[in-house]
Amino acid sequence: MAAKTEPFIDGVIGQVRGSRVWRSVFRAGSGNSTLHRALAIQQNIFLHLLSTKVRKRMVSFRSTWYLGTLTLGTFLILVATGVLLMLYYHPSVPQAYADMKDLQFVVSSGLFLRNLHRWSAQLMVFLVFAHMFKVFYRGAYRTPREFNWVIGIVLLLITLLLSYTGYLLPWDQLAYWAITVGSNISSAVPLVGSKIHFLLLGGNQVNANALLRFYVLHCVVLPLTAFLFIAIHFWRIRKDGGLYVQQSEPKALPAIEPTMPAQEGK
Amino acid sequence: MSTPKDFIAGIDSDQRRSPTRVVFVTRRTSAQVKVNREDQVQTYPEVLFRAVLAIELLAILLVVFALFFNAPLEGIADPTHTPNPAKAPWYFLGLQELLHYFPPVVAGVLVPTMLIVSLVVIPYFDINIEASGLFLTNRARRLRIFYIVTAGLLIFLLFFKVYVAVPPTLIVALAMIVAANSTPDSPTKLRRYLAAKPFAYWIMTWFLFELIVLTAVGTWFRGPGWSWVLPWRS
């Protein structure tokens, strides 16, 4: 049975991929040659962030534990479940909490959706830390990858902020007091502490304004920023020479010293 | 800008292995370069397939977990009723634990800022992770500094009664002493490994240990009024 259907399916796939419409969408065209496979990466706006080839050694689980990939995975799950949760959520007091109860008891699979979002968020924070330590102990932050490490730190902070802003949204006791404890720390900043605290919460304590601010940060500002930095992070892997392997690394670039006018003529 | 170059540029191109490789050979060294011809696989389809597979497995695990374990939801937010203890999300409990010992400006502002700054500057340190172990050069002087800094840190921690932070510090300090008494020619693999580790490695390992211990203590061992409780006795 399988032997008969496979050539048929391959034929259909081949026809679709050879069609005018398909070829108008995918610039690389179809084909199984090395060139076509390289073009499939190079000519795609999303995939061109990646290199066309990867060292075989780096594909094994042992080298990276796939921590970066898995972090991206949790992020994608969070975007998907987050958008669906937004359909049932009003960032207002006390409606926000009522929406939690609706998700739990009224909305089909609402509880599952929230569970998945919550656990993925916790896992993402963990994976980001794990990824950071793995990269450090592999020494993969070294020249010429210094700046990608810095972008990684930015992504770590964005992840923490995403998780932290999301923490308030259920508007239950856990959310309210965790954010109260956290935001009070900002008051400790010398000189401008109370200003920052007010700016963060839209008031002097956690209230409906704070909920709205955290909602906007959580659903719009931070995810967009995260997308941007994830794109740069991936693109820099390619530009900095692919996934790090321990041999044949160039030495750190010396700081450029200003050329003395007298030496120029030499 | 007409300074004579100290190298000649050449291009090695083997399409099957690596698309283009530019090689710089300085005139003073022999032309022998440590060539690293590695087998490569194509991102499409091989690497993408594995990435998608990894993400799918993760999604399955998370879905199963979400089916069996419910996300916590307590009563509606009530500003007049403070729970005891009021805890931050778990990844901030290390900081909250520090907040118990130090004033907010130290635990909440100074420490996080220092952490971020030190993480950012790590790759710009010129101490190479493989090439130079911390104690391989300038041993006597560095050992002296190490003893002074460690003793100072321990006194500081004990003065502020941060007892939970002491064991990780002692463990890392002990490993550093072993490293200081080892060389790349030491008999055991562990000692050779430790001897080769640079400054950044020790700082990061200490940070990792403290992070785990402080977060664990904040999560499981802290009860009403941030008092010490045992998680299995509640």
Interface residues (C-beta under 8 A of the other chain):
Chain A: T34 R37 A38 A40 I41 L47 L50 S51 T52 K53 V54 R55 K56 R57 V59 Y66 T69 L70 L72 G73 T74 L76 I77 V93 P94 Y97 M100 Q104 L111 F112 R114 N115 L116 H117 R118 W119 S120 Q122 L123 V125 F129 M132 F133 F136 Y137 G139 Y141 R142 T143 R145 E146 W149 V150 I153 L156 L157 L160 S163 Y164 Y167 P170 W171 D172 Q173 L174 A175 Y176 W177 A178 T180 V181 G182 N184 I185 S186 S187 A188 V189 P190 Q205 V206 V245 Q246 Q247 S248 A252 Q263 E264 G265 K266
Chain B: M1 S2 T3 P4 Q15 S18 P19 K34 N36 E38 D39 Q40 V41 Q42 T43 Y44 P45 E46 V47 L48 R50 A51 A54 I55 L58 A59 L62 V63 F65 A66 L67 F69 N70 A71 P72 L73 E74 G75 I76 A77 D78 P79 H81 T82 P83 A86 K87 A88 P89 W90 Y91 F92 L95 Q96 L99 P103 P104 V105 A107 G108 V109 I116 L119 V120 I122 P123 Y124 D126 N128 I129 E130 A200 Y201 M204 L208 L211
